[in-house]
Amino acid sequence: MELRGAVALVTGGSSGIGEATVELLQEAGARVAVLDVQAEAGQGDLAVACDVGDEGAVVDAVGRVVDELGPPDAAVLAAGVGGFGPVLEMSTEEWDRIHRVNLRGVFLCLRESGRAMVAAAKPGSIVAVGSVSGLLSDRYLVHYATAKAAVHQLVKVAAAELGERGIRVNAIAPGCTDTPMFAATDGLPGYRELVAERAALGRVGTAREVGEAILALLRLDWVTGHVLTADGGVTLRSPLDPAGSIDRR
């Protein structure tokens, strides 16, 4: 996909990975619509306040993008929320809060973006932001991990259905990335250092680095239904890796 002159829609584009992706898309010459519950004038080429978990709000927001910028060529679904809680103490309200944005929101925005592309009879590229938490089993993240795992499967099914329409659907699975959401772990002693130690590249990633991986997926015309891990190598090592014990002998 050629991004120069393309219309791109980014949910969660007011902060973190979404904001970095908006900047990269504009640098590439795309016209960008930011859909975010905290969207403000001046963000992207069009800023639309939108709660991605609200079906009517998503339908209206995508319609406004089509009316003001044109049908989207690309959609990046980055809106997300986080939280912690053990399974036995998790309330249904907390479970629903995470799933409403991180899964329902992705589904609604994928559906409406895809409908707009089909209505315009044009090919398109959609990238959803999943997580390595959807590939691993992290304690206290049951609601977040299950939502992200479902996003990965949602992308695969959508890719299989929409391929004949010329629409590619992929996901990015970031590891721990230096964003406002990750800042919530600053109260956990030594956690940032642990993440850096576990990463093969020896540090926490940046939002811009994940955004660059998202743009790569948008551009790769022969890739669909793929979940690309962008984690600096955090998931390369098993916690049972014997090397640490060997090194301490």
Backbone as CSV, one residue per row, in Angstrom:
resi,resn,N_x,N_y,N_z,CA_x,CA_y,CA_z,C_x,C_y,C_z
1,MET,0.841,-1.201,0.000,0.000,0.000,0.000,0.870,1.242,0.000
2,GLU,0.520,2.169,-0.838,1.177,3.476,-0.858,0.454,4.384,0.126
3,LEU,1.165,4.863,1.118,0.532,5.671,2.159,0.436,7.147,1.794
4,ARG,1.266,7.612,0.890,1.178,9.022,0.499,-0.159,9.279,-0.194
5,GLY,-0.936,10.182,0.366,-2.248,10.502,-0.180,-3.362,9.600,0.305
6,ALA,-3.016,8.554,1.076,-4.039,7.632,1.579,-4.809,8.267,2.733
7,VAL,-6.027,7.792,2.934,-6.817,8.186,4.097,-6.661,7.090,5.149
8,ALA,-6.234,7.475,6.330,-6.010,6.513,7.403,-6.823,6.904,8.633
9,LEU,-7.383,5.910,9.265,-8.177,6.083,10.482,-7.411,5.412,11.618
10,VAL,-7.225,6.118,12.733,-6.499,5.550,13.877,-7.341,5.716,15.133
11,THR,-7.734,4.600,15.747,-8.432,4.700,17.032,-7.386,4.745,18.147
12,GLY,-7.727,5.413,19.232,-6.754,5.563,20.307,-5.571,6.413,19.883
13,GLY,-5.817,7.338,18.956,-4.729,8.111,18.368,-4.274,9.311,19.164
14,SER,-4.790,9.473,20.387,-4.419,10.627,21.193,-3.254,10.367,22.135
15,SER,-2.836,9.107,22.277,-1.731,8.818,23.184,-1.092,7.489,22.815
16,GLY,0.071,7.255,23.374,0.740,5.974,23.257,1.039,5.533,21.839
17,ILE,0.822,4.261,21.575,1.118,3.681,20.263,0.271,4.341,19.184
18,GLY,-0.994,4.629,19.494,-1.853,5.286,18.510,-1.336,6.645,18.112
19,GLU,-0.921,7.439,19.079,-0.404,8.774,18.781,0.862,8.699,17.939
20,ALA,1.767,7.784,18.285,2.990,7.617,17.508,2.680,7.188,16.081
21,THR,1.666,6.344,15.910,1.281,5.879,14.575,0.696,7.019,13.753
22,VAL,-0.084,7.870,14.388,-0.618,9.057,13.692,0.528,9.903,13.143
23,GLU,1.531,10.147,13.970,2.672,10.962,13.540,3.400,10.317,12.368
24,LEU,3.610,9.011,12.447,4.312,8.307,11.372,3.502,8.317,10.079
25,LEU,2.203,8.144,10.179,1.354,8.171,8.988,1.387,9.546,8.329
26,GLN,1.339,10.595,9.131,1.402,11.941,8.558,2.759,12.190,7.919
27,GLU,3.824,11.703,8.536,5.153,11.836,7.941,5.233,11.104,6.609
28,ALA,4.461,10.014,6.485,4.442,9.240,5.238,3.543,9.864,4.179
29,GLY,2.830,10.937,4.547,1.999,11.640,3.570,0.537,11.256,3.583
30,ALA,0.111,10.497,4.586,-1.303,10.121,4.677,-2.115,11.225,5.346
31,ARG,-3.398,11.251,5.039,-4.339,12.113,5.763,-4.966,11.251,6.854
32,VAL,-4.906,11.724,8.089,-5.202,10.860,9.224,-6.360,11.392,10.053
33,ALA,-7.306,10.503,10.339,-8.407,10.796,11.252,-8.125,10.113,12.581
34,VAL,-8.193,10.868,13.662,-7.990,10.335,15.008,-9.347,10.111,15.664
35,LEU,-9.628,8.872,16.045,-10.841,8.544,16.784,-10.426,8.166,18.191
36,ASP,-10.826,8.970,19.157,-10.379,8.743,20.531,-11.368,9.395,21.473
37,VAL,-11.579,8.779,22.622,-12.483,9.366,23.598,-11.957,10.720,24.069
38,GLN,-10.638,10.947,23.919,-10.027,12.208,24.310,-9.538,13.013,23.103
39,ALA,-10.092,12.736,21.929,-9.656,13.442,20.724,-9.885,14.945,20.855
40,GLU,-8.900,15.720,20.406,-8.983,17.174,20.462,-8.599,17.751,19.110
41,ALA,-9.115,18.934,18.823,-8.782,19.617,17.576,-7.267,19.728,17.441
42,GLY,-6.795,19.514,16.220,-5.371,19.615,15.965,-4.667,18.273,15.949
43,GLN,-5.346,17.212,16.399,-4.770,15.882,16.337,-5.099,15.261,14.987
44,GLY,-4.078,14.969,14.210,-4.293,14.460,12.868,-4.920,15.507,11.974
45,ASP,-5.486,15.074,10.869,-6.177,15.979,9.957,-7.643,16.128,10.329
46,LEU,-8.129,15.177,11.129,-9.504,15.209,11.613,-9.519,14.502,12.960
47,ALA,-10.086,15.162,13.973,-10.188,14.560,15.302,-11.655,14.350,15.636
48,VAL,-12.007,13.121,15.978,-13.393,12.781,16.285,-13.440,12.128,17.665
49,ALA,-14.153,12.751,18.594,-14.337,12.142,19.906,-15.209,10.908,19.753
50,CYS,-14.708,9.773,20.212,-15.431,8.522,19.980,-15.106,7.505,21.059
51,ASP,-16.123,6.957,21.664,-15.998,5.825,22.576,-16.124,4.573,21.725
52,VAL,-15.020,3.845,21.541,-15.020,2.730,20.594,-15.910,1.579,21.037
53,GLY,-16.311,1.554,22.308,-17.202,0.508,22.768,-18.668,0.803,22.529
54,ASP,-18.964,2.000,22.030,-20.335,2.442,21.761,-20.612,2.280,20.271
55,GLU,-21.479,1.346,19.925,-21.721,1.033,18.509,-22.169,2.256,17.720
56,GLY,-23.131,3.006,18.248,-23.616,4.182,17.535,-22.534,5.212,17.331
57,ALA,-21.682,5.402,18.339,-20.599,6.370,18.234,-19.599,5.962,17.159
58,VAL,-19.303,4.675,17.067,-18.355,4.194,16.056,-18.937,4.362,14.654
59,VAL,-20.200,3.985,14.471,-20.848,4.149,13.163,-20.811,5.618,12.732
60,ASP,-21.147,6.513,13.653,-21.154,7.939,13.335,-19.747,8.460,13.047
61,ALA,-18.768,8.004,13.823,-17.398,8.495,13.659,-16.820,8.069,12.316
62,VAL,-17.008,6.802,11.946,-16.482,6.342,10.652,-17.220,7.053,9.517
63,GLY,-18.511,7.270,9.687,-19.269,8.018,8.680,-18.730,9.427,8.504
64,ARG,-18.345,10.048,9.607,-17.786,11.398,9.506,-16.435,11.389,8.789
65,VAL,-15.622,10.367,9.042,-14.347,10.250,8.328,-14.592,10.154,6.827
66,VAL,-15.533,9.310,6.449,-15.853,9.144,5.028,-16.326,10.470,4.426
67,ASP,-17.174,11.182,5.148,-17.725,12.443,4.639,-16.668,13.531,4.505
68,GLU,-15.726,13.586,5.469,-14.795,14.712,5.509,-13.438,14.429,4.870
69,LEU,-12.982,13.177,4.921,-11.682,12.850,4.325,-11.787,11.875,3.166
70,GLY,-12.871,11.099,3.162,-13.044,10.062,2.153,-12.968,8.692,2.794
71,PRO,-13.347,7.628,2.066,-13.300,6.275,2.618,-11.876,5.916,3.040
72,PRO,-11.708,5.243,4.166,-10.348,4.913,4.612,-9.683,3.867,3.729
73,ASP,-8.422,4.133,3.443,-7.579,3.124,2.798,-6.938,2.231,3.855
74,ALA,-6.728,2.804,5.034,-6.059,2.099,6.122,-6.760,2.402,7.436
75,ALA,-6.772,1.421,8.320,-7.331,1.614,9.657,-6.401,0.948,10.661
76,VAL,-6.050,1.696,11.695,-5.223,1.169,12.775,-6.060,1.222,14.048
77,LEU,-6.302,0.076,14.636,-7.211,-0.032,15.771,-6.382,-0.186,17.038
78,ALA,-6.036,0.969,17.630,-5.088,0.995,18.740,-5.712,1.363,20.079
79,ALA,-6.991,1.714,20.106,-7.626,2.094,21.372,-7.607,0.909,22.338
80,GLY,-7.204,1.176,23.568,-7.155,0.099,24.548,-7.044,0.631,25.962
81,VAL,-7.416,-0.201,26.919,-7.292,0.128,28.336,-6.662,-1.060,29.042
82,GLY,-6.090,-0.807,30.216,-5.431,-1.864,30.967,-5.961,-1.974,32.378
83,GLY,-5.486,-2.978,33.088,-5.885,-3.178,34.471,-5.261,-4.440,35.024
84,PHE,-5.310,-4.588,36.331,-4.751,-5.757,37.002,-5.793,-6.352,37.932
85,GLY,-5.733,-7.657,38.138,-6.611,-8.281,39.122,-6.557,-9.788,39.046
86,PRO,-6.458,-10.469,40.197,-6.483,-11.931,40.199,-7.850,-12.475,39.811
87,VAL,-7.872,-13.649,39.241,-9.108,-14.247,38.747,-10.185,-14.299,39.826
88,LEU,-9.833,-14.750,41.011,-10.841,-14.967,42.050,-11.359,-13.673,42.664
89,GLU,-10.669,-12.568,42.410,-11.114,-11.282,42.947,-11.672,-10.352,41.870
90,MET,-11.679,-10.821,40.620,-12.112,-9.960,39.529,-13.623,-9.801,39.502
91,SER,-14.057,-8.550,39.440,-15.494,-8.284,39.330,-15.924,-8.384,37.872
92,THR,-17.198,-8.655,37.670,-17.693,-8.681,36.293,-17.620,-7.292,35.674
93,GLU,-17.731,-6.252,36.504,-17.632,-4.883,35.978,-16.242,-4.625,35.410
94,GLU,-15.206,-5.095,36.117,-13.837,-4.901,35.629,-13.585,-5.744,34.383
95,TRP,-14.079,-6.981,34.385,-13.967,-7.834,33.198,-14.597,-7.149,31.987
96,ASP,-15.822,-6.644,32.167,-16.541,-6.009,31.068,-15.878,-4.711,30.615
97,ARG,-15.294,-3.962,31.561,-14.632,-2.699,31.202,-13.499,-2.938,30.208
98,ILE,-12.689,-3.939,30.478,-11.564,-4.239,29.592,-12.043,-4.802,28.255
99,HIS,-12.973,-5.749,28.298,-13.447,-6.379,27.059,-14.248,-5.396,26.191
100,ARG,-14.926,-4.461,26.813,-15.724,-3.500,26.054,-14.855,-2.675,25.105
101,VAL,-13.700,-2.251,25.578,-12.803,-1.445,24.736,-11.882,-2.333,23.910
102,ASN,-11.242,-3.299,24.567,-10.157,-4.038,23.922,-10.607,-5.113,22.948
103,LEU,-11.850,-5.560,23.061,-12.358,-6.551,22.104,-13.579,-6.037,21.349
104,ARG,-14.616,-5.655,22.064,-15.808,-5.117,21.394,-15.435,-3.894,20.553
105,GLY,-14.606,-3.016,21.098,-14.208,-1.812,20.370,-13.445,-2.138,19.094
106,VAL,-12.553,-3.117,19.171,-11.811,-3.519,17.969,-12.764,-4.116,16.937
107,PHE,-13.673,-4.969,17.393,-14.645,-5.560,16.469,-15.472,-4.480,15.769
108,LEU,-16.025,-3.547,16.532,-16.878,-2.516,15.940,-16.106,-1.667,14.936
109,CYS,-14.898,-1.273,15.296,-14.118,-0.396,14.406,-13.620,-1.151,13.178
110,LEU,-13.290,-2.433,13.348,-12.905,-3.254,12.198,-14.095,-3.402,11.252
111,ARG,-15.252,-3.716,11.827,-16.446,-3.901,10.999,-16.801,-2.649,10.221
112,GLU,-16.831,-1.509,10.896,-17.237,-0.278,10.226,-16.201,0.206,9.225
113,SER,-14.924,0.054,9.548,-13.875,0.410,8.581,-13.960,-0.483,7.353
114,GLY,-14.151,-1.782,7.598,-14.280,-2.714,6.481,-15.491,-2.420,5.622
115,ARG,-16.614,-2.091,6.251,-17.809,-1.738,5.488,-17.566,-0.511,4.614
116,ALA,-16.865,0.484,5.158,-16.587,1.698,4.383,-15.689,1.390,3.187
117,MET,-14.719,0.501,3.374,-13.839,0.114,2.268,-14.617,-0.627,1.185
118,VAL,-15.481,-1.564,1.610,-16.274,-2.324,0.650,-17.229,-1.410,-0.108
119,ALA,-17.867,-0.472,0.606,-18.818,0.440,-0.042,-18.140,1.294,-1.096
120,ALA,-16.856,1.608,-0.861,-16.111,2.421,-1.827,-15.474,1.575,-2.920
121,ALA,-15.642,0.241,-2.825,-15.067,-0.687,-3.801,-13.572,-0.459,-3.966
122,LYS,-12.881,-0.332,-2.831,-11.445,-0.100,-2.885,-10.744,-1.071,-1.945
123,PRO,-9.517,-1.480,-2.265,-8.762,-2.337,-1.346,-8.396,-1.546,-0.102
124,GLY,-8.047,-2.256,0.946,-7.684,-1.576,2.179,-6.815,-2.447,3.055
125,SER,-6.296,-1.838,4.118,-5.443,-2.548,5.060,-5.838,-2.147,6.470
126,ILE,-6.084,-3.138,7.316,-6.482,-2.913,8.696,-5.473,-3.591,9.617
127,VAL,-5.000,-2.861,10.608,-4.095,-3.437,11.610,-4.684,-3.184,12.990
128,ALA,-4.906,-4.254,13.737,-5.385,-4.152,15.114,-4.210,-4.330,16.062
129,VAL,-4.257,-3.629,17.180,-3.199,-3.769,18.182,-3.604,-4.840,19.185
130,GLY,-2.916,-5.970,19.108,-3.088,-7.039,20.080,-2.064,-6.877,21.184
131,SER,-1.454,-7.967,21.607,-0.449,-7.903,22.676,0.211,-9.259,22.841
132,VAL,1.454,-9.254,23.325,2.069,-10.528,23.691,1.315,-11.173,24.853
133,SER,0.523,-10.376,25.579,-0.318,-10.950,26.638,-1.389,-11.862,26.060
134,GLY,-1.688,-11.716,24.777,-2.619,-12.618,24.116,-1.958,-13.907,23.663
135,LEU,-0.629,-13.987,23.831,0.122,-15.178,23.452,0.639,-15.929,24.672
136,LEU,0.788,-15.207,25.789,1.339,-15.759,27.017,0.258,-15.832,28.092
137,SER,0.626,-16.342,29.255,-0.307,-16.414,30.379,0.271,-15.609,31.542
138,ASP,-0.068,-14.331,31.584,0.417,-13.445,32.634,-0.590,-13.392,33.773
139,ARG,-0.155,-13.710,34.966,-1.043,-13.641,36.117,-1.520,-12.204,36.347
140,TYR,-2.756,-12.078,36.842,-3.413,-10.801,37.131,-3.849,-10.049,35.883
141,LEU,-3.732,-10.685,34.722,-4.131,-10.023,33.472,-5.165,-10.854,32.707
142,VAL,-5.986,-11.605,33.420,-6.883,-12.536,32.727,-7.829,-11.812,31.785
143,HIS,-8.366,-10.671,32.194,-9.302,-9.938,31.338,-8.587,-9.334,30.134
144,TYR,-7.415,-8.776,30.361,-6.637,-8.163,29.286,-6.123,-9.231,28.309
145,ALA,-5.578,-10.318,28.864,-5.002,-11.369,28.026,-6.049,-12.046,27.157
146,THR,-7.219,-12.329,27.726,-8.260,-12.993,26.934,-8.797,-12.074,25.848
147,ALA,-8.911,-10.788,26.137,-9.371,-9.849,25.113,-8.373,-9.776,23.962
148,LYS,-7.083,-9.726,24.289,-6.066,-9.617,23.243,-5.941,-10.910,22.441
149,ALA,-6.075,-12.050,23.108,-6.056,-13.323,22.376,-7.223,-13.388,21.403
150,ALA,-8.373,-12.884,21.828,-9.541,-12.868,20.949,-9.331,-11.914,19.775
151,VAL,-8.643,-10.793,20.004,-8.331,-9.878,18.905,-7.483,-10.584,17.851
152,HIS,-6.518,-11.364,18.286,-5.683,-12.095,17.325,-6.532,-13.030,16.456
153,GLN,-7.477,-13.715,17.070,-8.333,-14.622,16.303,-9.323,-13.846,15.440
154,LEU,-9.827,-12.743,15.957,-10.719,-11.883,15.179,-10.041,-11.455,13.880
155,VAL,-8.796,-11.071,13.978,-8.032,-10.633,12.804,-7.905,-11.758,11.784
156,LYS,-7.643,-12.967,12.253,-7.464,-14.092,11.328,-8.768,-14.414,10.591
157,VAL,-9.875,-14.433,11.341,-11.166,-14.723,10.701,-11.535,-13.611,9.719
158,ALA,-11.355,-12.350,10.143,-11.675,-11.232,9.255,-10.806,-11.262,8.005
159,ALA,-9.538,-11.617,8.151,-8.652,-11.696,6.988,-9.132,-12.746,6.002
160,ALA,-9.593,-13.893,6.528,-10.082,-14.962,5.655,-11.346,-14.536,4.920
161,GLU,-12.203,-13.751,5.585,-13.457,-13.331,4.955,-13.266,-12.165,3.985
162,LEU,-12.382,-11.238,4.314,-12.296,-9.987,3.553,-11.247,-10.005,2.448
163,GLY,-10.467,-11.075,2.388,-9.428,-11.141,1.365,-9.977,-11.010,-0.044
164,GLU,-11.119,-11.631,-0.304,-11.697,-11.570,-1.647,-12.153,-10.163,-2.003
165,ARG,-12.289,-9.301,-0.991,-12.643,-7.901,-1.234,-11.406,-7.017,-1.372
166,GLY,-10.231,-7.636,-1.295,-8.992,-6.869,-1.407,-8.608,-6.164,-0.123
167,ILE,-9.183,-6.601,0.998,-8.892,-5.977,2.291,-8.024,-6.926,3.107
168,ARG,-6.860,-6.435,3.510,-5.949,-7.210,4.351,-6.185,-6.841,5.814
169,VAL,-6.108,-7.835,6.689,-6.320,-7.608,8.118,-5.207,-8.314,8.885
170,ASN,-4.463,-7.559,9.673,-3.357,-8.098,10.455,-3.404,-7.534,11.867
171,ALA,-2.545,-8.059,12.713,-2.437,-7.548,14.077,-0.974,-7.378,14.442
172,ILE,-0.712,-6.447,15.322,0.606,-6.265,15.916,0.485,-6.699,17.368
173,ALA,1.471,-7.408,17.867,1.458,-7.852,19.266,2.655,-7.237,19.977
174,PRO,2.487,-6.029,20.518,3.602,-5.398,21.219,3.883,-6.091,22.550
175,GLY,5.129,-5.975,22.980,5.459,-6.324,24.349,5.306,-5.086,25.204
176,CYS,5.998,-5.040,26.335,5.936,-3.852,27.189,6.543,-2.672,26.442
177,THR,5.758,-1.613,26.306,6.138,-0.451,25.510,5.980,0.794,26.367
178,ASP,6.902,1.725,26.243,6.904,2.923,27.089,5.773,3.856,26.680
179,THR,4.612,3.650,27.264,3.407,4.425,26.979,2.752,4.801,28.306
180,PRO,1.741,5.679,28.281,1.015,5.979,29.519,0.402,4.739,30.169
181,MET,-0.023,3.764,29.386,-0.575,2.543,29.979,0.500,1.783,30.749
182,PHE,1.699,1.682,30.168,2.796,0.974,30.833,3.235,1.709,32.093
183,ALA,3.044,3.020,32.135,3.430,3.805,33.308,2.700,3.353,34.564
184,ALA,1.578,2.651,34.394,0.846,2.141,35.554,1.661,1.121,36.333
185,THR,2.698,0.553,35.702,3.531,-0.433,36.390,4.685,0.216,37.154
186,ASP,4.785,1.536,37.098,5.902,2.205,37.776,5.870,1.986,39.282
187,GLY,4.689,1.664,39.817,4.585,1.381,41.243,5.013,-0.026,41.615
188,LEU,5.381,-0.837,40.645,5.838,-2.204,40.899,7.357,-2.205,40.952
189,PRO,7.954,-2.354,42.120,9.416,-2.259,42.254,10.159,-3.211,41.323
190,GLY,11.057,-2.646,40.523,11.932,-3.454,39.676,11.297,-3.998,38.418
191,TYR,10.009,-3.669,38.157,9.342,-4.290,37.004,9.939,-3.828,35.677
192,ARG,10.173,-2.525,35.543,10.753,-2.016,34.295,12.117,-2.659,34.029
193,GLU,12.902,-2.813,35.076,14.220,-3.434,34.923,14.088,-4.909,34.541
194,LEU,13.081,-5.580,35.094,12.848,-6.984,34.754,12.494,-7.138,33.285
195,VAL,11.626,-6.240,32.790,11.245,-6.284,31.376,12.461,-6.098,30.485
196,ALA,13.295,-5.111,30.831,14.496,-4.848,30.031,15.438,-6.049,30.049
197,GLU,15.534,-6.700,31.198,16.408,-7.864,31.315,15.898,-9.028,30.481
198,ARG,14.575,-9.184,30.424,13.990,-10.297,29.668,14.059,-10.081,28.163
199,ALA,14.082,-8.825,27.738,14.087,-8.538,26.302,15.447,-8.872,25.692
200,ALA,15.417,-9.539,24.556,16.672,-9.869,23.882,17.449,-8.608,23.519
201,LEU,16.735,-7.518,23.251,17.383,-6.270,22.879,17.713,-5.404,24.089
202,GLY,17.378,-5.868,25.295,17.878,-5.263,26.512,17.235,-3.980,26.991
203,ARG,15.992,-3.706,26.551,15.334,-2.473,26.987,13.836,-2.564,26.734
204,VAL,13.122,-1.572,27.247,11.691,-1.425,26.959,11.547,-0.712,25.619
205,GLY,10.590,-1.121,24.815,10.393,-0.519,23.503,9.714,0.832,23.576
206,THR,9.737,1.559,22.483,9.062,2.852,22.393,7.806,2.733,21.534
207,ALA,6.894,3.662,21.749,5.660,3.674,20.963,5.967,3.869,19.480
208,ARG,6.949,4.668,19.185,7.287,4.923,17.783,7.801,3.647,17.103
209,GLU,8.565,2.843,17.831,9.068,1.598,17.251,7.914,0.643,16.918
210,VAL,6.934,0.570,17.792,5.765,-0.263,17.490,4.991,0.339,16.319
211,GLY,4.887,1.669,16.286,4.221,2.331,15.166,4.882,2.028,13.835
212,GLU,6.200,1.941,13.839,6.915,1.610,12.598,6.568,0.199,12.129
213,ALA,6.394,-0.722,13.083,5.984,-2.083,12.718,4.558,-2.088,12.162
214,ILE,3.701,-1.245,12.723,2.329,-1.132,12.213,2.339,-0.630,10.777
215,LEU,3.131,0.388,10.485,3.204,0.905,9.114,3.748,-0.149,8.161
216,ALA,4.670,-0.969,8.638,5.188,-2.048,7.782,4.064,-3.003,7.406
217,LEU,3.211,-3.370,8.363,2.080,-4.254,8.059,1.092,-3.590,7.111
218,LEU,0.863,-2.294,7.290,-0.036,-1.593,6.375,0.473,-1.672,4.939
219,ARG,1.780,-1.645,4.781,2.379,-1.556,3.439,2.567,-2.907,2.758
220,LEU,2.595,-3.999,3.520,2.938,-5.307,2.952,1.728,-5.914,2.242
221,ASP,1.693,-5.792,0.926,0.509,-6.157,0.153,0.228,-7.652,0.081
222,TRP,1.198,-8.487,0.442,0.984,-9.935,0.331,0.940,-10.599,1.706
223,VAL,0.648,-9.802,2.726,0.575,-10.324,4.095,-0.804,-10.025,4.668
224,THR,-1.507,-11.070,5.090,-2.811,-10.893,5.735,-3.044,-12.035,6.720
225,GLY,-3.822,-11.762,7.767,-4.097,-12.761,8.786,-2.910,-13.060,9.672
226,HIS,-1.965,-12.118,9.740,-0.723,-12.355,10.476,-0.725,-11.566,11.782
227,VAL,-0.166,-12.160,12.835,0.055,-11.462,14.107,1.566,-11.274,14.250
228,LEU,2.016,-10.037,14.105,3.441,-9.724,14.154,3.833,-9.320,15.566
229,THR,4.744,-10.072,16.168,5.233,-9.736,17.504,6.281,-8.631,17.396
230,ALA,6.058,-7.547,18.154,7.002,-6.420,18.188,7.322,-6.150,19.651
231,ASP,8.217,-6.984,20.201,8.451,-6.967,21.648,9.913,-6.918,22.047
232,GLY,10.798,-6.668,21.089,12.222,-6.624,21.415,12.787,-7.958,21.847
233,GLY,12.026,-9.015,21.609,12.502,-10.357,21.938,12.109,-10.854,23.313
234,VAL,11.126,-10.220,23.962,10.677,-10.675,25.285,10.150,-12.102,25.238
235,THR,9.459,-12.459,24.172,8.838,-13.785,24.094,9.763,-14.848,23.512
236,LEU,11.012,-14.509,23.262,11.941,-15.491,22.700,12.377,-16.524,23.726
237,ARG,12.363,-16.150,25.010,12.903,-17.018,26.049,11.805,-17.610,26.921
238,SER,11.935,-18.897,27.190,11.056,-19.566,28.138,11.528,-19.266,29.560
239,PRO,10.607,-19.164,30.522,11.042,-19.010,31.911,11.790,-20.237,32.428
240,LEU,11.714,-21.347,31.680,12.437,-22.569,32.043,13.773,-22.670,31.322
241,ASP,14.151,-21.637,30.618,15.428,-21.576,29.900,16.571,-22.000,30.834
242,PRO,17.324,-23.062,30.504,18.372,-23.539,31.410,19.625,-22.685,31.404
243,ALA,19.739,-21.735,30.474,20.983,-20.981,30.335,21.374,-20.252,31.619
244,GLY,20.351,-19.679,32.316,20.672,-18.952,33.540,21.328,-19.852,34.572
245,SER,20.820,-21.058,34.725,21.410,-21.996,35.686,22.800,-22.426,35.252
246,ILE,22.974,-22.649,33.950,24.284,-23.037,33.427,25.294,-21.935,33.677
247,ASP,24.873,-20.681,33.444,25.780,-19.537,33.619,26.200,-19.353,35.069
248,ARG,25.363,-19.811,36.010,25.671,-19.622,37.434,26.506,-20.760,38.019
249,ARG,26.795,-21.767,37.212,27.573,-22.911,37.744,29.008,-22.499,38.056
